[in-house]
Amino acid sequence: MKSYLMPLVAVAALTAAHTATAATGEELLQSKACVACHQVDTKMVGPAYKEVAAKYADQEDGREHVINSIKNGSSGVWGPIPMPPNAVTDEEAEILADHILSLK
């Protein structure tokens, strides 16, 4: 009986891990501290996501710039208040950047 349970447990664990990382960009934005300073349409402490998309979506290195800013923070780009680094994985930073850049 144990030999039948191990594959089932392994499949369940892999499914749970995939589901946990399969968050949409919007869900991820809402789960991170981003929303404390940013909104989709309105400038708050930081620029609106649509402003970021308008500035970087069509730039050749725009995606990488946004990913880098999310992971490492930035200063002086949108005003005097710096953006701190965010506690995100590389994968999460990519998902967030792709979502933000899609909001043009």
Biopython code that builds the backbone (N, CA, C, O; Angstrom):
import numpy as np
from Bio.PDB.StructureBuilder import StructureBuilder

atoms = [
    (1, "MET", "N", (0.818, -1.189, 0.000)),
    (1, "MET", "CA", (0.000, 0.000, 0.000)),
    (1, "MET", "C", (0.868, 1.262, 0.000)),
    (1, "MET", "O", (0.524, 2.246, -0.655)),
    (2, "LYS", "N", (1.978, 1.243, 0.720)),
    (2, "LYS", "CA", (2.857, 2.406, 0.751)),
    (2, "LYS", "C", (3.385, 2.750, -0.633)),
    (2, "LYS", "O", (3.562, 3.925, -0.955)),
    (3, "SER", "N", (3.635, 1.750, -1.446)),
    (3, "SER", "CA", (4.180, 2.010, -2.782)),
    (3, "SER", "C", (3.195, 2.794, -3.642)),
    (3, "SER", "O", (3.619, 3.460, -4.586)),
    (4, "TYR", "N", (1.915, 2.739, -3.355)),
    (4, "TYR", "CA", (0.923, 3.500, -4.097)),
    (4, "TYR", "C", (0.805, 4.934, -3.584)),
    (4, "TYR", "O", (0.458, 5.834, -4.348)),
    (5, "LEU", "N", (1.085, 5.154, -2.319)),
    (5, "LEU", "CA", (0.940, 6.475, -1.722)),
    (5, "LEU", "C", (2.052, 7.437, -2.126)),
    (5, "LEU", "O", (1.799, 8.628, -2.309)),
    (6, "MET", "N", (3.259, 6.948, -2.266)),
    (6, "MET", "CA", (4.389, 7.828, -2.578)),
    (6, "MET", "C", (4.197, 8.603, -3.892)),
    (6, "MET", "O", (4.395, 9.818, -3.901)),
    (7, "PRO", "N", (3.829, 7.962, -4.973)),
    (7, "PRO", "CA", (3.596, 8.732, -6.202)),
    (7, "PRO", "C", (2.468, 9.749, -6.061)),
    (7, "PRO", "O", (2.545, 10.846, -6.614)),
    (8, "LEU", "N", (1.425, 9.387, -5.326)),
    (8, "LEU", "CA", (0.317, 10.318, -5.123)),
    (8, "LEU", "C", (0.753, 11.533, -4.316)),
    (8, "LEU", "O", (0.368, 12.659, -4.632)),
    (9, "VAL", "N", (1.548, 11.313, -3.284)),
    (9, "VAL", "CA", (2.055, 12.414, -2.474)),
    (9, "VAL", "C", (2.957, 13.306, -3.319)),
    (9, "VAL", "O", (2.884, 14.532, -3.227)),
    (10, "ALA", "N", (3.799, 12.700, -4.135)),
    (10, "ALA", "CA", (4.704, 13.471, -4.993)),
    (10, "ALA", "C", (3.920, 14.326, -5.984)),
    (10, "ALA", "O", (4.245, 15.497, -6.177)),
    (11, "VAL", "N", (2.905, 13.765, -6.605)),
    (11, "VAL", "CA", (2.081, 14.518, -7.555)),
    (11, "VAL", "C", (1.357, 15.652, -6.844)),
    (11, "VAL", "O", (1.282, 16.762, -7.371)),
    (12, "ALA", "N", (0.827, 15.392, -5.663)),
    (12, "ALA", "CA", (0.127, 16.433, -4.904)),
    (12, "ALA", "C", (1.073, 17.570, -4.535)),
    (12, "ALA", "O", (0.700, 18.740, -4.620)),
    (13, "ALA", "N", (2.283, 17.234, -4.128)),
    (13, "ALA", "CA", (3.263, 18.259, -3.763)),
    (13, "ALA", "C", (3.660, 19.095, -4.973)),
    (13, "ALA", "O", (3.757, 20.318, -4.869)),
    (14, "LEU", "N", (3.887, 18.470, -6.098)),
    (14, "LEU", "CA", (4.240, 19.218, -7.312)),
    (14, "LEU", "C", (3.095, 20.115, -7.769)),
    (14, "LEU", "O", (3.322, 21.249, -8.192)),
    (15, "THR", "N", (1.881, 19.616, -7.685)),
    (15, "THR", "CA", (0.715, 20.421, -8.061)),
    (15, "THR", "C", (0.575, 21.617, -7.142)),
    (15, "THR", "O", (0.306, 22.723, -7.610)),
    (16, "ALA", "N", (0.749, 21.424, -5.859)),
    (16, "ALA", "CA", (0.642, 22.525, -4.899)),
    (16, "ALA", "C", (1.734, 23.558, -5.143)),
    (16, "ALA", "O", (1.471, 24.759, -5.079)),
    (17, "ALA", "N", (2.941, 23.114, -5.418)),
    (17, "ALA", "CA", (4.048, 24.045, -5.677)),
    (17, "ALA", "C", (3.795, 24.852, -6.943)),
    (17, "ALA", "O", (4.055, 26.055, -6.973)),
    (18, "HIS", "N", (3.293, 24.206, -7.980)),
    (18, "HIS", "CA", (2.997, 24.918, -9.226)),
    (18, "HIS", "C", (1.875, 25.928, -9.011)),
    (18, "HIS", "O", (1.963, 27.055, -9.497)),
    (19, "THR", "N", (0.845, 25.552, -8.306)),
    (19, "THR", "CA", (-0.277, 26.444, -8.047)),
    (19, "THR", "C", (0.170, 27.655, -7.247)),
    (19, "THR", "O", (-0.301, 28.764, -7.499)),
    (20, "ALA", "N", (1.057, 27.469, -6.301)),
    (20, "ALA", "CA", (1.513, 28.573, -5.458)),
    (20, "ALA", "C", (2.320, 29.583, -6.259)),
    (20, "ALA", "O", (2.296, 30.772, -5.944)),
    (21, "THR", "N", (3.035, 29.137, -7.290)),
    (21, "THR", "CA", (3.857, 30.058, -8.067)),
    (21, "THR", "C", (3.145, 30.576, -9.309)),
    (21, "THR", "O", (3.702, 31.400, -10.035)),
    (22, "ALA", "N", (1.938, 30.115, -9.565)),
    (22, "ALA", "CA", (1.232, 30.482, -10.783)),
    (22, "ALA", "C", (0.331, 31.696, -10.589)),
    (22, "ALA", "O", (-0.691, 31.813, -11.265)),
    (23, "ALA", "N", (0.683, 32.586, -9.695)),
    (23, "ALA", "CA", (-0.123, 33.785, -9.457)),
    (23, "ALA", "C", (-0.068, 34.693, -10.681)),
    (23, "ALA", "O", (0.956, 34.779, -11.360)),
    (24, "THR", "N", (-1.166, 35.358, -10.949)),
    (24, "THR", "CA", (-1.172, 36.327, -12.030)),
    (24, "THR", "C", (-0.433, 37.579, -11.575)),
    (24, "THR", "O", (-0.176, 37.761, -10.384)),
    (25, "GLY", "N", (-0.098, 38.431, -12.521)),
    (25, "GLY", "CA", (0.568, 39.680, -12.184)),
    (25, "GLY", "C", (-0.245, 40.532, -11.238)),
    (25, "GLY", "O", (0.305, 41.126, -10.311)),
    (26, "GLU", "N", (-1.545, 40.601, -11.457)),
    (26, "GLU", "CA", (-2.417, 41.397, -10.597)),
    (26, "GLU", "C", (-2.451, 40.832, -9.183)),
    (26, "GLU", "O", (-2.365, 41.583, -8.211)),
    (27, "GLU", "N", (-2.576, 39.523, -9.062)),
    (27, "GLU", "CA", (-2.579, 38.897, -7.734)),
    (27, "GLU", "C", (-1.256, 39.143, -7.011)),
    (27, "GLU", "O", (-1.233, 39.408, -5.809)),
    (28, "LEU", "N", (-0.177, 39.052, -7.747)),
    (28, "LEU", "CA", (1.137, 39.268, -7.157)),
    (28, "LEU", "C", (1.304, 40.712, -6.703)),
    (28, "LEU", "O", (1.822, 40.968, -5.617)),
    (29, "LEU", "N", (0.863, 41.663, -7.537)),
    (29, "LEU", "CA", (0.927, 43.076, -7.141)),
    (29, "LEU", "C", (0.170, 43.314, -5.843)),
    (29, "LEU", "O", (0.649, 44.022, -4.957)),
    (30, "GLN", "N", (-1.002, 42.728, -5.737)),
    (30, "GLN", "CA", (-1.826, 42.927, -4.551)),
    (30, "GLN", "C", (-1.232, 42.260, -3.314)),
    (30, "GLN", "O", (-1.529, 42.663, -2.190)),
    (31, "SER", "N", (-0.400, 41.248, -3.512)),
    (31, "SER", "CA", (0.170, 40.535, -2.367)),
    (31, "SER", "C", (1.485, 41.147, -1.893)),
    (31, "SER", "O", (2.001, 40.763, -0.844)),
    (32, "LYS", "N", (2.022, 42.074, -2.637)),
    (32, "LYS", "CA", (3.304, 42.703, -2.296)),
    (32, "LYS", "C", (3.069, 44.114, -1.777)),
    (32, "LYS", "O", (1.955, 44.634, -1.832)),
    (33, "ALA", "N", (4.129, 44.722, -1.274)),
    (33, "ALA", "CA", (4.051, 46.078, -0.717)),
    (33, "ALA", "C", (3.923, 47.147, -1.802)),
    (33, "ALA", "O", (3.790, 48.327, -1.476)),
    (34, "CYS", "N", (3.958, 46.777, -3.056)),
    (34, "CYS", "CA", (3.875, 47.722, -4.177)),
    (34, "CYS", "C", (2.688, 48.674, -4.045)),
    (34, "CYS", "O", (2.796, 49.867, -4.331)),
    (35, "VAL", "N", (1.559, 48.128, -3.609)),
    (35, "VAL", "CA", (0.325, 48.909, -3.555)),
    (35, "VAL", "C", (0.362, 50.017, -2.501)),
    (35, "VAL", "O", (-0.514, 50.882, -2.487)),
    (36, "ALA", "N", (1.345, 50.003, -1.637)),
    (36, "ALA", "CA", (1.469, 51.085, -0.654)),
    (36, "ALA", "C", (1.880, 52.391, -1.328)),
    (36, "ALA", "O", (1.577, 53.471, -0.820)),
    (37, "CYS", "N", (2.567, 52.301, -2.466)),
    (37, "CYS", "CA", (3.080, 53.498, -3.139)),
    (37, "CYS", "C", (2.602, 53.665, -4.576)),
    (37, "CYS", "O", (2.765, 54.739, -5.155)),
    (38, "HIS", "N", (2.017, 52.630, -5.158)),
    (38, "HIS", "CA", (1.624, 52.669, -6.572)),
    (38, "HIS", "C", (0.177, 52.249, -6.760)),
    (38, "HIS", "O", (-0.343, 51.408, -6.027)),
    (39, "GLN", "N", (-0.466, 52.853, -7.762)),
    (39, "GLN", "CA", (-1.781, 52.434, -8.240)),
    (39, "GLN", "C", (-1.715, 52.349, -9.757)),
    (39, "GLN", "O", (-0.754, 52.821, -10.364)),
    (40, "VAL", "N", (-2.715, 51.760, -10.364)),
    (40, "VAL", "CA", (-2.719, 51.584, -11.819)),
    (40, "VAL", "C", (-2.791, 52.930, -12.535)),
    (40, "VAL", "O", (-1.987, 53.196, -13.429)),
    (41, "ASP", "N", (-3.739, 53.776, -12.156)),
    (41, "ASP", "CA", (-4.004, 55.009, -12.899)),
    (41, "ASP", "C", (-3.564, 56.293, -12.208)),
    (41, "ASP", "O", (-3.482, 57.338, -12.853)),
    (42, "THR", "N", (-3.283, 56.237, -10.918)),
    (42, "THR", "CA", (-3.057, 57.456, -10.151)),
    (42, "THR", "C", (-1.678, 57.474, -9.523)),
    (42, "THR", "O", (-1.250, 56.497, -8.908)),
    (43, "LYS", "N", (-0.977, 58.608, -9.686)),
    (43, "LYS", "CA", (0.305, 58.772, -9.018)),
    (43, "LYS", "C", (0.068, 58.912, -7.524)),
    (43, "LYS", "O", (-0.795, 59.676, -7.092)),
    (44, "MET", "N", (0.826, 58.183, -6.753)),
    (44, "MET", "CA", (0.777, 58.306, -5.289)),
    (44, "MET", "C", (2.180, 58.726, -4.848)),
    (44, "MET", "O", (2.681, 59.763, -5.282)),
    (45, "VAL", "N", (2.800, 57.944, -4.011)),
    (45, "VAL", "CA", (4.193, 58.191, -3.639)),
    (45, "VAL", "C", (5.075, 57.952, -4.862)),
    (45, "VAL", "O", (6.002, 58.716, -5.133)),
    (46, "GLY", "N", (4.777, 56.899, -5.584)),
    (46, "GLY", "CA", (5.477, 56.572, -6.827)),
    (46, "GLY", "C", (4.547, 56.757, -8.005)),
    (46, "GLY", "O", (3.364, 57.051, -7.834)),
    (47, "PRO", "N", (5.081, 56.586, -9.196)),
    (47, "PRO", "CA", (4.263, 56.784, -10.401)),
    (47, "PRO", "C", (3.179, 55.721, -10.540)),
    (47, "PRO", "O", (3.282, 54.625, -9.989)),
    (48, "ALA", "N", (2.142, 56.072, -11.288)),
    (48, "ALA", "CA", (1.114, 55.090, -11.628)),
    (48, "ALA", "C", (1.749, 54.023, -12.517)),
    (48, "ALA", "O", (2.665, 54.316, -13.286)),
    (49, "TYR", "N", (1.266, 52.800, -12.412)),
    (49, "TYR", "CA", (1.796, 51.726, -13.252)),
    (49, "TYR", "C", (1.686, 52.070, -14.732)),
    (49, "TYR", "O", (2.566, 51.725, -15.520)),
    (50, "LYS", "N", (0.601, 52.752, -15.109)),
    (50, "LYS", "CA", (0.436, 53.128, -16.520)),
    (50, "LYS", "C", (1.505, 54.118, -16.964)),
    (50, "LYS", "O", (1.907, 54.104, -18.128)),
    (51, "GLU", "N", (1.974, 54.976, -16.061)),
    (51, "GLU", "CA", (3.073, 55.890, -16.395)),
    (51, "GLU", "C", (4.364, 55.107, -16.633)),
    (51, "GLU", "O", (5.125, 55.403, -17.553)),
    (52, "VAL", "N", (4.591, 54.112, -15.794)),
    (52, "VAL", "CA", (5.781, 53.268, -15.951)),
    (52, "VAL", "C", (5.713, 52.531, -17.285)),
    (52, "VAL", "O", (6.701, 52.463, -18.017)),
    (53, "ALA", "N", (4.539, 51.980, -17.595)),
    (53, "ALA", "CA", (4.366, 51.269, -18.858)),
    (53, "ALA", "C", (4.568, 52.196, -20.053)),
    (53, "ALA", "O", (5.202, 51.812, -21.036)),
    (54, "ALA", "N", (4.034, 53.415, -19.972)),
    (54, "ALA", "CA", (4.188, 54.362, -21.070)),
    (54, "ALA", "C", (5.658, 54.720, -21.297)),
    (54, "ALA", "O", (6.082, 54.927, -22.434)),
    (55, "LYS", "N", (6.413, 54.791, -20.238)),
    (55, "LYS", "CA", (7.821, 55.170, -20.347)),
    (55, "LYS", "C", (8.706, 54.018, -20.830)),
    (55, "LYS", "O", (9.627, 54.242, -21.615)),
    (56, "TYR", "N", (8.441, 52.789, -20.372)),
    (56, "TYR", "CA", (9.379, 51.695, -20.605)),
    (56, "TYR", "C", (8.908, 50.583, -21.535)),
    (56, "TYR", "O", (9.743, 49.817, -22.017)),
    (57, "ALA", "N", (7.620, 50.458, -21.809)),
    (57, "ALA", "CA", (7.122, 49.309, -22.573)),
    (57, "ALA", "C", (7.735, 49.209, -23.965)),
    (57, "ALA", "O", (7.961, 48.103, -24.456)),
    (58, "ASP", "N", (8.003, 50.325, -24.599)),
    (58, "ASP", "CA", (8.524, 50.285, -25.964)),
    (58, "ASP", "C", (10.037, 50.433, -26.046)),
    (58, "ASP", "O", (10.597, 50.445, -27.142)),
    (59, "GLN", "N", (10.704, 50.545, -24.905)),
    (59, "GLN", "CA", (12.160, 50.625, -24.899)),
    (59, "GLN", "C", (12.754, 49.221, -25.018)),
    (59, "GLN", "O", (12.220, 48.259, -24.466)),
    (60, "GLU", "N", (13.855, 49.124, -25.738)),
    (60, "GLU", "CA", (14.489, 47.823, -25.948)),
    (60, "GLU", "C", (14.860, 47.149, -24.628)),
    (60, "GLU", "O", (14.668, 45.943, -24.476)),
    (61, "ASP", "N", (15.382, 47.905, -23.687)),
    (61, "ASP", "CA", (15.774, 47.346, -22.401)),
    (61, "ASP", "C", (14.791, 47.705, -21.287)),
    (61, "ASP", "O", (15.125, 47.608, -20.106)),
    (62, "GLY", "N", (13.583, 48.118, -21.663)),
    (62, "GLY", "CA", (12.587, 48.556, -20.685)),
    (62, "GLY", "C", (12.202, 47.485, -19.692)),
    (62, "GLY", "O", (12.094, 47.756, -18.496)),
    (63, "ARG", "N", (11.996, 46.275, -20.168)),
    (63, "ARG", "CA", (11.603, 45.187, -19.276)),
    (63, "ARG", "C", (12.690, 44.934, -18.236)),
    (63, "ARG", "O", (12.400, 44.805, -17.046)),
    (64, "GLU", "N", (13.930, 44.865, -18.684)),
    (64, "GLU", "CA", (15.043, 44.618, -17.767)),
    (64, "GLU", "C", (15.180, 45.764, -16.762)),
    (64, "GLU", "O", (15.495, 45.538, -15.593)),
    (65, "HIS", "N", (14.943, 46.989, -17.224)),
    (65, "HIS", "CA", (15.022, 48.144, -16.324)),
    (65, "HIS", "C", (13.970, 48.043, -15.219)),
    (65, "HIS", "O", (14.270, 48.287, -14.050)),
    (66, "VAL", "N", (12.752, 47.687, -15.585)),
    (66, "VAL", "CA", (11.675, 47.576, -14.601)),
    (66, "VAL", "C", (11.956, 46.417, -13.639)),
    (66, "VAL", "O", (11.763, 46.558, -12.432)),
    (67, "ILE", "N", (12.403, 45.293, -14.155)),
    (67, "ILE", "CA", (12.755, 44.157, -13.297)),
    (67, "ILE", "C", (13.836, 44.568, -12.300)),
    (67, "ILE", "O", (13.729, 44.282, -11.108)),
    (68, "ASN", "N", (14.871, 45.236, -12.789)),
    (68, "ASN", "CA", (15.962, 45.684, -11.927)),
    (68, "ASN", "C", (15.464, 46.663, -10.860)),
    (68, "ASN", "O", (15.874, 46.584, -9.702)),
    (69, "SER", "N", (14.589, 47.577, -11.249)),
    (69, "SER", "CA", (14.043, 48.542, -10.289)),
    (69, "SER", "C", (13.204, 47.853, -9.216)),
    (69, "SER", "O", (13.258, 48.229, -8.045)),
    (70, "ILE", "N", (12.441, 46.858, -9.610)),
    (70, "ILE", "CA", (11.620, 46.122, -8.648)),
    (70, "ILE", "C", (12.524, 45.407, -7.651)),
    (70, "ILE", "O", (12.296, 45.473, -6.443)),
    (71, "LYS", "N", (13.543, 44.727, -8.153)),
    (71, "LYS", "CA", (14.414, 43.936, -7.285)),
    (71, "LYS", "C", (15.363, 44.796, -6.450)),
    (71, "LYS", "O", (15.593, 44.498, -5.278)),
    (72, "ASN", "N", (15.914, 45.851, -7.035)),
    (72, "ASN", "CA", (16.982, 46.603, -6.381)),
    (72, "ASN", "C", (16.593, 48.002, -5.935)),
    (72, "ASN", "O", (17.377, 48.687, -5.277)),
    (73, "GLY", "N", (15.388, 48.430, -6.289)),
    (73, "GLY", "CA", (14.967, 49.786, -5.969)),
    (73, "GLY", "C", (15.510, 50.773, -6.991)),
    (73, "GLY", "O", (16.246, 50.392, -7.901)),
    (74, "SER", "N", (15.146, 52.039, -6.838)),
    (74, "SER", "CA", (15.638, 53.080, -7.740)),
    (74, "SER", "C", (15.579, 54.416, -7.024)),
    (74, "SER", "O", (14.940, 54.553, -5.981)),
    (75, "SER", "N", (16.251, 55.390, -7.598)),
    (75, "SER", "CA", (16.306, 56.698, -6.966)),
    (75, "SER", "C", (16.425, 57.785, -8.029)),
    (75, "SER", "O", (17.221, 57.668, -8.962)),
    (76, "GLY", "N", (15.628, 58.841, -7.881)),
    (76, "GLY", "CA", (15.739, 59.993, -8.758)),
    (76, "GLY", "C", (15.091, 59.873, -10.116)),
    (76, "GLY", "O", (15.168, 60.808, -10.912)),
    (77, "VAL", "N", (14.461, 58.763, -10.405)),
    (77, "VAL", "CA", (13.853, 58.562, -11.725)),
    (77, "VAL", "C", (12.498, 59.255, -11.810)),
    (77, "VAL", "O", (12.183, 59.886, -12.819)),
    (78, "TRP", "N", (11.700, 59.139, -10.757)),
    (78, "TRP", "CA", (10.345, 59.672, -10.751)),
    (78, "TRP", "C", (10.158, 60.781, -9.729)),
    (78, "TRP", "O", (9.028, 61.198, -9.475)),
    (79, "GLY", "N", (11.211, 61.255, -9.153)),
    (79, "GLY", "CA", (11.124, 62.306, -8.151)),
    (79, "GLY", "C", (12.100, 62.046, -7.022)),
    (79, "GLY", "O", (12.941, 61.152, -7.114)),
    (80, "PRO", "N", (11.991, 62.822, -5.959)),
    (80, "PRO", "CA", (12.989, 62.747, -4.900)),
    (80, "PRO", "C", (12.849, 61.556, -3.945)),
    (80, "PRO", "O", (13.793, 61.243, -3.219)),
    (81, "ILE", "N", (11.706, 60.897, -3.933)),
    (81, "ILE", "CA", (11.499, 59.791, -3.000)),
    (81, "ILE", "C", (11.999, 58.498, -3.647)),
    (81, "ILE", "O", (11.488, 58.092, -4.691)),
    (82, "PRO", "N", (12.993, 57.851, -3.035)),
    (82, "PRO", "CA", (13.530, 56.615, -3.625)),
    (82, "PRO", "C", (12.574, 55.439, -3.444)),
    (82, "PRO", "O", (11.794, 55.391, -2.492)),
    (83, "MET", "N", (12.654, 54.505, -4.366)),
    (83, "MET", "CA", (11.899, 53.261, -4.244)),
    (83, "MET", "C", (12.834, 52.227, -3.629)),
    (83, "MET", "O", (13.904, 51.968, -4.181)),
    (84, "PRO", "N", (12.460, 51.636, -2.510)),
    (84, "PRO", "CA", (13.327, 50.631, -1.885)),
    (84, "PRO", "C", (13.298, 49.313, -2.661)),
    (84, "PRO", "O", (12.364, 49.056, -3.421)),
    (85, "PRO", "N", (14.305, 48.493, -2.470)),
    (85, "PRO", "CA", (14.274, 47.150, -3.071)),
    (85, "PRO", "C", (13.087, 46.365, -2.522)),
    (85, "PRO", "O", (12.655, 46.583, -1.390)),
    (86, "ASN", "N", (12.576, 45.471, -3.319)),
    (86, "ASN", "CA", (11.444, 44.648, -2.906)),
    (86, "ASN", "C", (11.879, 43.212, -2.668)),
    (86, "ASN", "O", (12.753, 42.693, -3.362)),
    (87, "ALA", "N", (11.272, 42.587, -1.697)),
    (87, "ALA", "CA", (11.562, 41.189, -1.381)),
    (87, "ALA", "C", (10.791, 40.300, -2.345)),
    (87, "ALA", "O", (9.709, 39.806, -2.029)),
    (88, "VAL", "N", (11.368, 40.104, -3.528)),
    (88, "VAL", "CA", (10.756, 39.277, -4.561)),
    (88, "VAL", "C", (11.805, 38.342, -5.144)),
    (88, "VAL", "O", (13.001, 38.630, -5.122)),
    (89, "THR", "N", (11.336, 37.234, -5.657)),
    (89, "THR", "CA", (12.221, 36.327, -6.378)),
    (89, "THR", "C", (12.422, 36.872, -7.789)),
    (89, "THR", "O", (11.711, 37.782, -8.214)),
    (90, "ASP", "N", (13.381, 36.320, -8.504)),
    (90, "ASP", "CA", (13.582, 36.718, -9.900)),
    (90, "ASP", "C", (12.318, 36.466, -10.720)),
    (90, "ASP", "O", (11.930, 37.291, -11.548)),
    (91, "GLU", "N", (11.688, 35.330, -10.484)),
    (91, "GLU", "CA", (10.462, 34.982, -11.214)),
    (91, "GLU", "C", (9.343, 35.976, -10.899)),
    (91, "GLU", "O", (8.630, 36.411, -11.803)),
    (92, "GLU", "N", (9.186, 36.337, -9.629)),
    (92, "GLU", "CA", (8.156, 37.296, -9.262)),
    (92, "GLU", "C", (8.427, 38.661, -9.879)),
    (92, "GLU", "O", (7.497, 39.322, -10.341)),
    (93, "ALA", "N", (9.677, 39.091, -9.893)),
    (93, "ALA", "CA", (10.022, 40.382, -10.500)),
    (93, "ALA", "C", (9.671, 40.383, -11.983)),
    (93, "ALA", "O", (9.187, 41.390, -12.500)),
    (94, "GLU", "N", (9.906, 39.278, -12.668)),
    (94, "GLU", "CA", (9.569, 39.178, -14.086)),
    (94, "GLU", "C", (8.055, 39.230, -14.298)),
    (94, "GLU", "O", (7.576, 39.915, -15.202)),
    (95, "ILE", "N", (7.309, 38.515, -13.473)),
    (95, "ILE", "CA", (5.841, 38.521, -13.573)),
    (95, "ILE", "C", (5.308, 39.927, -13.317)),
    (95, "ILE", "O", (4.451, 40.416, -14.054)),
    (96, "LEU", "N", (5.819, 40.575, -12.270)),
    (96, "LEU", "CA", (5.379, 41.930, -11.942)),
    (96, "LEU", "C", (5.701, 42.897, -13.072)),
    (96, "LEU", "O", (4.848, 43.692, -13.467)),
    (97, "ALA", "N", (6.922, 42.839, -13.595)),
    (97, "ALA", "CA", (7.325, 43.738, -14.680)),
    (97, "ALA", "C", (6.455, 43.521, -15.922)),
    (97, "ALA", "O", (5.996, 44.485, -16.535)),
    (98, "ASP", "N", (6.234, 42.286, -16.283)),
    (98, "ASP", "CA", (5.409, 41.999, -17.469)),
    (98, "ASP", "C", (3.992, 42.521, -17.284)),
    (98, "ASP", "O", (3.399, 43.069, -18.214)),
    (99, "HIS", "N", (3.459, 42.353, -16.096)),
    (99, "HIS", "CA", (2.102, 42.850, -15.830)),
    (99, "HIS", "C", (2.056, 44.373, -15.904)),
    (99, "HIS", "O", (1.178, 44.943, -16.553)),
    (100, "ILE", "N", (2.995, 45.024, -15.243)),
    (100, "ILE", "CA", (3.036, 46.500, -15.237)),
    (100, "ILE", "C", (3.183, 47.023, -16.664)),
    (100, "ILE", "O", (2.485, 47.958, -17.056)),
    (101, "LEU", "N", (4.080, 46.429, -17.435)),
    (101, "LEU", "CA", (4.304, 46.907, -18.805)),
    (101, "LEU", "C", (3.121, 46.637, -19.725)),
    (101, "LEU", "O", (3.006, 47.251, -20.785)),
    (102, "SER", "N", (2.241, 45.723, -19.328)),
    (102, "SER", "CA", (1.049, 45.444, -20.147)),
    (102, "SER", "C", (-0.065, 46.459, -19.922)),
    (102, "SER", "O", (-1.077, 46.434, -20.623)),
    (103, "LEU", "N", (0.109, 47.343, -18.959)),
    (103, "LEU", "CA", (-0.964, 48.269, -18.580)),
    (103, "LEU", "C", (-0.996, 49.554, -19.391)),
    (103, "LEU", "O", (-1.671, 50.502, -18.989)),
    (104, "LYS", "N", (-0.306, 49.624, -20.495)),
    (104, "LYS", "CA", (-0.288, 50.819, -21.332)),
    (104, "LYS", "C", (-1.686, 51.236, -21.618)),
    (104, "LYS", "O", (-1.904, 52.229, -22.313)),
]
sb = StructureBuilder()
sb.init_structure("model")
sb.init_model(0)
sb.init_chain("A")
sb.init_seg("    ")
for serial, (resi, resn, name, xyz) in enumerate(atoms, 1):
    if name == "N":
        sb.init_residue(resn, " ", resi, " ")
    sb.init_atom(name, np.array(xyz, "f"), 0.0, 1.0, " ", f" {name:<3s}", serial, name[0])
structure = sb.get_structure()
